[in-house]
């Protein structure tokens, strides 16, 4: 039997001890190359694009163009703008997150880096926001599987059996439960969306947006997918009340395996995912699922590049000073 990729040597291209032993200058060069990959880390002005800039105090640059004179740093205008941690700790936080196949809890990062929980949480959420922004433009093709799973809204049952309520009924729910709709290309990438229910009014626009080039759509027998055949030429269905895989070989096992990763992250790593940020967590898990056969160095570089290519966060910059996104800001609204 072939060896699992995570057990192979080619997966371990960047052990954590190398990151923790890295000098501040070496970590800084990682950020330079991630911010300006076109020039191999040579800075250029973000305002006018002139590559002629001199370095001033404390790793800041100033454009030499007379009509510009813009002053900037390697993190100016990025999601790490106004950062307080040194570059080595920031890179260590990224490496810790990239190495965790089912996500990384902020409390654990806070203990491992010796920082406050607020600092660890904000930086991990910035990484999730950058990943979500990049994945929102994906386009799927070929054969795609679509399904939904519910997250959150747990109601602790009463101690006495006669006092317990049927938590499946709508009137007994908390309203915090959300549905993660996932569309997965066979042997390809995943896109996700958050909604209140698994409904055709949400699923059909999502399929037309992300999977309009798909040839085959595979779904279960949920009524939300009854309209798919009116838009796509070939639709395959599997009745999960009878079998996970039909006699004809139809299944949604690949998208179900992604849901398994989300559930393990929810129960085993985070223990609770706020519905307000479920969209970012779902996209993070989709990114991890897509890159499960990628070596560690490439994962860290990829995550850092996404962060350095993303603009300053609208919601996480000043989060602990009260700058919070509105409720359900990232949820798909049913027209």
RAQUI-V818597 format. One record per helix or strand of 3 or more residues. SS is the DSSP state (A for helix, B for strand). FROM is the first residue (numbers start at 0). TO is the last residue. If there is no record, write none. Layout:
<<SS & FROM & TO> <SS & FROM & TO>>
This chain:
<<A & 4 & 6> <A & 8 & 10> <A & 15 & 19> <A & 23 & 34> <A & 36 & 38> <B & 52 & 54> <A & 56 & 58> <B & 59 & 62> <B & 70 & 72> <A & 86 & 98> <A & 105 & 112> <A & 116 & 134> <B & 140 & 150> <A & 160 & 162> <A & 169 & 171> <B & 177 & 184> <B & 189 & 194> <A & 199 & 209> <B & 212 & 219> <A & 222 & 224> <A & 227 & 229> <B & 233 & 237> <A & 252 & 269> <A & 274 & 289> <A & 295 & 307> <A & 318 & 320>>
